[in-house]
Amino acid sequence: MLFRRLLPLPALLLSALAGAIEISELQNGVWAALQPADNRFNDCNSLIVETHDYLIVIDAQERRADVQAIIDFAKNTIRKPVRYLINTHWHGDHTQGNTLYLHTYGDELTILGHVSQGVDIPERAASAHAERVAELQQQLPAAREQLATGIKLDGSRFSDQELAAQTARVDRAQAWLEANRDTIFTGPTLTIDGVYSVDAGDAMFTVYPQRGHTRGDLVVHFPKLHILAAGDLVDVMPYSGHGYPREWLTALQFIDTLDFSIIVPGHGPALNDRVLIANLSVYFESLTRQVSTLASKGMDLEEIQASIDLSASRELLAGNDTAAGNFFDAVQDEAIERAYAEVAGND
């Protein structure tokens, strides 16, 4: 998920202060490192799997403290090195931590990614990150000046409560800038464009390339452990801005054929059922079917965006969760645009 990372300062200032990542054991030798609920749309989860003499980690967070917490857990609790770090796709909230892993483990670490990540991490993830840094560098002085005067953009004065809340938001943005100003992105050291398997005993795994959330998603299946890491193909709130909705539906259908009893999604809690897969499938079926039908009637993109009805999918995925509902609403124009591009053959 990269949506939040592309937003300007005002949206960043509304984000919650991130809590520490939570590492819990799913079963013997398998752990989920999950974002706290208030940060579930902002940074990613990781899956940690133990083999006889090393660890496999799926995805690296943006937040350095979270990446370091997982490395420390590996060193001090499990006491084994990370030998495989697998990026499920190129978005920065799944790849920014690669550099810290590589700095820690050096040449003994394999960072595995889809072949497209060799281009997309340096040219898209790093570029989006640099744009965000530049925006904050430009906008924070004005935000500080606004706080100093106590005057809002509309000319009215901040109340004491508003001033305190806005000051805290600006401080968080400043802290993010200081922590991320000099970020260096590291791409995969091993790229694949087909099914790839590693014999790691009971922790043997197979990586399946798919296309849906991005052009190079990876699904990681541990058949003997009955565990699956699906990145943002299985997400509590799907973002299609860089994706392929019609192919995403096909990827979900493929995922549902795999044998697993636990799935760690890119965002949200670990799951012991396939309800989210089913709900996401309903959403993408509705999205792609409606876009195709309306396009066949001669509607252009703007007309389709104004006419499509995704309220049932919103209820299914977001329910009464205000934050999820707001996210759903915010990303639908992009989802419809991507579905329209597929129909028009411009994807």
Buried (B, 14 or more C-beta within 10 A) or exposed (E): BBBBBEBEBEEBBEBBEBEEBBBEEBEEBBBBBBBEBEBBBBBBBBBBBBBEEBBBBBBBBBBBEBBBBBBEBBEEEBEBBBBBBBBBBBBBBBBBBBBBBBEBBEEEBBBBBBBBBBBBBBEBBBBBBEEBBEBBEEBBEEBBEBBEEBEEEEEEEBEEEEBEEBBEBBBBBBEBBEEBEEBEBBBBBEBBEEEBEBEBEBBBBBBBBBBBBBBBBBBBBBBEBBBBBBBBBBBBBBBBBBBBBBBBBBBBEBBEEBEBBBBBBBBBBBBEEBEBBEBBBBBBBBBBEBBBEBBEEEBEBEEBBEEBEBEEBBEBBBEEBEBBBBBBEBBBEBBBBBBBBBBEEEB
